[in-house]
Amino acid sequence: MSKKIAILGLGWLGLPLAKHLFKKGCEITGSTTSSEKLMQLLQSRLAVRIIKITKNNIQGNWKNFIQDIDTLIINIPPGKKDNHVDNYALQLQQVVERCDTNLKVIFVSSTSVYGNENQNATENSSTIPTKPSGKSILEAEKIVQTHFGENATIVRFAGLFGPDRHPGRFLKADAPLANPNGRVNLVHLEDCISLITSIIDQDAYGEVFNGCSDKHPTRAEFYTQAAYALSMDAPSFDSETPAKDKVVSNEKSKSTLGMVYKYASPELFFND
């Protein structure tokens, strides 16, 4: 692989992805919003630019950031505050307006766009998000697809876990876990990187792919193991709330791209 790739957002996923693609021979340009983080990132031998995207503008040398690139990977999640969520689609509009429609684009999305309906969620399933963040992400998907057409691929990742994101850290001793019989939908960092790399290697654009582990243990099974792995007490569970059982399918990524998930069961993480 020898491509020139820009990664918008060198965060928890973006930075290890950039390092992986760099090792494969790609020329990488990445972005951060922090001058403090910039100094740290420059030590990784990556070309890094400060790019700040608002609902009205892009601060930083955007033309230099995307100059002569083959592929743009958009990896900026909506913020946690309500105003950030509301502005997310507007931020994506700022990005696409500054890009040629012939550019190859991978947009990192989320399976939250499917909502919480009891279903086997495939890429063809209805998208009925219930949370504000899911609604904003779905709107951003549409903006990307409308502008880039068949040159854009959407990657909908399930819940992310891996280094510095141990599932047990979400547990709170004073808060029972809801929906104990519902099944988990998770994907490990290494599998996220493999999926994006496969899309680039195979020129698989104009597509939508789910990224998720093969297996879906119940929330009670999985988070009990997660607690034990951190030497915590087993969590308590709230069985009074209505049960929901959405299962995200990864079959398309396996049949189309030949994906083999290293963490086919998310419980394998506890053996590392």
Buried (B, 14 or more C-beta within 10 A) or exposed (E): EEBBBBBBBBBBBBBBBBBBBBEBEBBBBBBBBEEEBBEEBEEBEBBBBBBEBEBEEBEBEBEEBBEEBBBBBBBBBBBEEEEBBBBBBBBBBBBBEEBEEEBBBBBBBBBBBBBBEEBEBBBEBEBBBEBEBBBBBBBBBEBBBEBBEEBBBBBBBBBBBBEEBBBBEBBEEEEBBBBBEBBBBBBBBBBBBBBBBBBBEEEBBBBBBBBBBBBBBBBBBBBBBBBEBEEBEEBEBEEEEEEBBBBBBBBBBEEBBEBEBEBBBBBBBBEE
